[in-house]
Amino acid sequence: MDFTLETILKECPEWFHSIELSPTVITPGRATPEKLRRQLLLLRLPDLRGKSVLDIGAYDGYFSFAAEKLGARRVVALDHYVWSADMAAYMKDWRESKQNGKLIPAPHESRHWRPDELPGRKPFDLARKILGSKVEPLVGDFMTMDLAKLGRFDLVLFLGVLYHMENPLLAMKRVRSVVAPGGVVVVETEAMGVLGLRSRPMCEFFPGRELNNDASNWWSPNGKAVEGLCRAAGFCDVTVFKNRSLSLKYGFPRRFARSLGDFLKDCSKGQFGLPVARYRAVAHARAA
């Protein structure tokens, strides 16, 4: 297939993932190639050779295609929410709202919601075609679909999804049901930490558009809450990695006064006026 970046953008003008389609063509995603490569490394994925992988909330498919390249024998890319919306038109409205201060509804409540047409799946389909990938696309709402028909997988990717869930514990229980015995889930999520309260599990709740002007963002758990959600859902051997955590960046007690001052400057004010450090957390949890 002959393709150039110009012809790709003509067919799919909006990309979230920057996907290398050839040595000279990379889709211009909102997530840059450097950021995605770094994120892939920070996921600390196990050996995928010969394994089955489910990517929940695949979006444009970067991590699905990456799992395939890492030797997975089968990869299923599951999405519904993003694929059901005209993301090119929606993101145009979102960018304008950032400039003019007007609020816009979440994608599923907007004029761009077209689940019968799946306009948001076009980038995934185009990348899959160009790459000659065997990743299996599956349209389904993970929270309502029949998971028994989905089956179980050696590795489940639950990346950038947890904080969009209205019921995060129910979501994690459903994730547990699709992980094969001895299999692993890798969770990546928006997370937060409150100075002096890191040992207590807690979540910050966003009733509106407080997080990134996005009405589909509901929760930001701390590391202990991420661990607790995994264990309450039935997982064991849970390890949480705090990527770019301010609580780790500013060491204690060495240079305590300066570190504390820098920490507070970089923190936003969360609920109750307490300083909140925001970061991305990654958790590995095993199914017994």
Helices and strands as residue ranges (DSSP letters): H 5-11, E 20-22, E 25-26, H 33-42, E 52-56, H 62-69, E 74-79, H 87-100, G 107-109, G 119-121, H 122-131, E 136-139, H 147-150, E 153-159, G 162-164, H 168-176, E 179-194, E 203-205, E 219-221, H 223-232, E 235-243, H 246-249, H 256-266, E 268-269, G 271-273, E 275-287
